[in-house]
Amino acid sequence: MDTRAVRYFRWLLFWQQQGRCCYCREHVVLTYRPYDAARPYAATLEHLQRRADGGTGHPANLAMACKHCNNTRGERDWLSYASWRQSN
């Protein structure tokens, strides 16, 4: 996916999810500055079905997650990880 498409989907998902992470439901920051993109609350595109498990970059398989949740999900499926994050 090219840079313009990534920015568009990040903005679209930010709007659809009301600026909240799909896992922990905390507010995220939509930014394109490299310094802010490294912060734990920065908005990232998340593949609900991991690409390692056959997931694609299709828009139906994308959600917006904070960088912390995106990095800590690991091999868990998205639904069980979301349930776990929201219960903590």
N, C-alpha and C positions, 0 to 999 in steps of 0.2 A: 504494500500500500504506500502510495507516495505521501509526501509531507502534507500537502493540501488536504488529502482525504483523511489523514489521521487527525488533523486539526478540526476538520468539519465534524467527524464522528465524535471527537472528544467534546466539542461544543454542543452537539445535538444530544448526546447522552447526559451531559451536565444539565441541560435544560429539562430533559425527560425525567431525570432522577432528582430534580430539585436541588442540585449541588451536593448530593450526599453519596457516600460510598455504597456500593451494592452489597457489601458484607457487613460493615460495622455501623452503617447509617450516620457516620460522623460527616460534618461538612468538609469538603475538599476545596483546594484552590486550583483554579484553572489558569495556568501560566505557561508561557513559552520561553521564559528566561532560564538558562541552564542552571543557575544557582538555586532558583526556587523549585525547579523540577526534581532536585535531589532530596527535597524535604519529605518527611514521612506522610504529610497530608496533601501532597501534590496529586492531582488527578492523573490517572493512567488508564489506558485501554486494557481491559482484561478479557481474555478468551474464556468463556464459561466452560466449554469443553476444551480442555487443554490441547494444544497442537500435537503434543506428544501422544495423545490418545486419539488422534484422528480429527480433531477440531479444525475448523477453517477460519479464515479471516472474514467470513461473511458477516454482514451487519447483525443478523439474528443471533450470532454467537458472541457478540461483543457487549460488554457492560463497562461502566466506569467504576474504578476502585481507587482507593487511596494507595499510595506507594507502599505503605506498611503492609496492608492486607495483600496486595498483589505479590509482594516479596515473601510473605510468610505462608501463603496457601500451600505451597509444596505440591504433593501428589494427591491431595484430598479433592473430592469432587466439589463443585461450587455450592451445591445445596447444603451439604453437611457442613462445609466450612462456614457458610453464611449463618446457619443455625447456631453453630458453636460461637462465632464472633458476637452475635446479637445476644446470646445468653450470658456473656462475660461482661 
